[in-house]
């Protein structure tokens, strides 16, 4: 199924303690654009399915504050790259869009790159010093204006960190493992 065009790509964004305002949407047009990116990923999520491959890692994540439920699947190649990643679940537009964006960003990257990216995106969402790649992930920065929603935006990224840590500790071919 073809996806509608998403927002144009932007230059790398760095957020520091002294320039938080420059990374937050300051113009109404920016807020509208970021909102539209989130809604696009919510309405037309990328990687929203269960992986049918044998032996993917599996993790369930829950955000009791908002009621978001995610289940993540990942397969890692012998050389340590994510060969496939997917999610399913239910929840608010922010949690579902964040999972869609996360899957887009990490597929094909090494586990180490993905863990660094997840840590930076979480810091970016929380308004801490961080560097994130250009593109849709920048839209998650708009969540900073709504502190109660940061748990929604970071759920998938926290799940990814836990899933990859679990898989690294067990080896990627050990089969599914579920956590609540």
Secondary structure, 3 states (H helix, E strand, C coil): CCCCCCCCCCCCEEECCCCHHHHCCCCHHHHHHHHHHHHHHHHCCCCECCCCCCCCEEEEEEECCCCEEEEEEEEECCCCEEEEEEEEEECCHHHHHHHHHHHHHHCCCEHHHHHHHHHHHHHHHCCCCEEECCCHHHHHHHHHHCHHHHHHHHHHHHHHHHHHHHHHHHCCCCCCCCCC
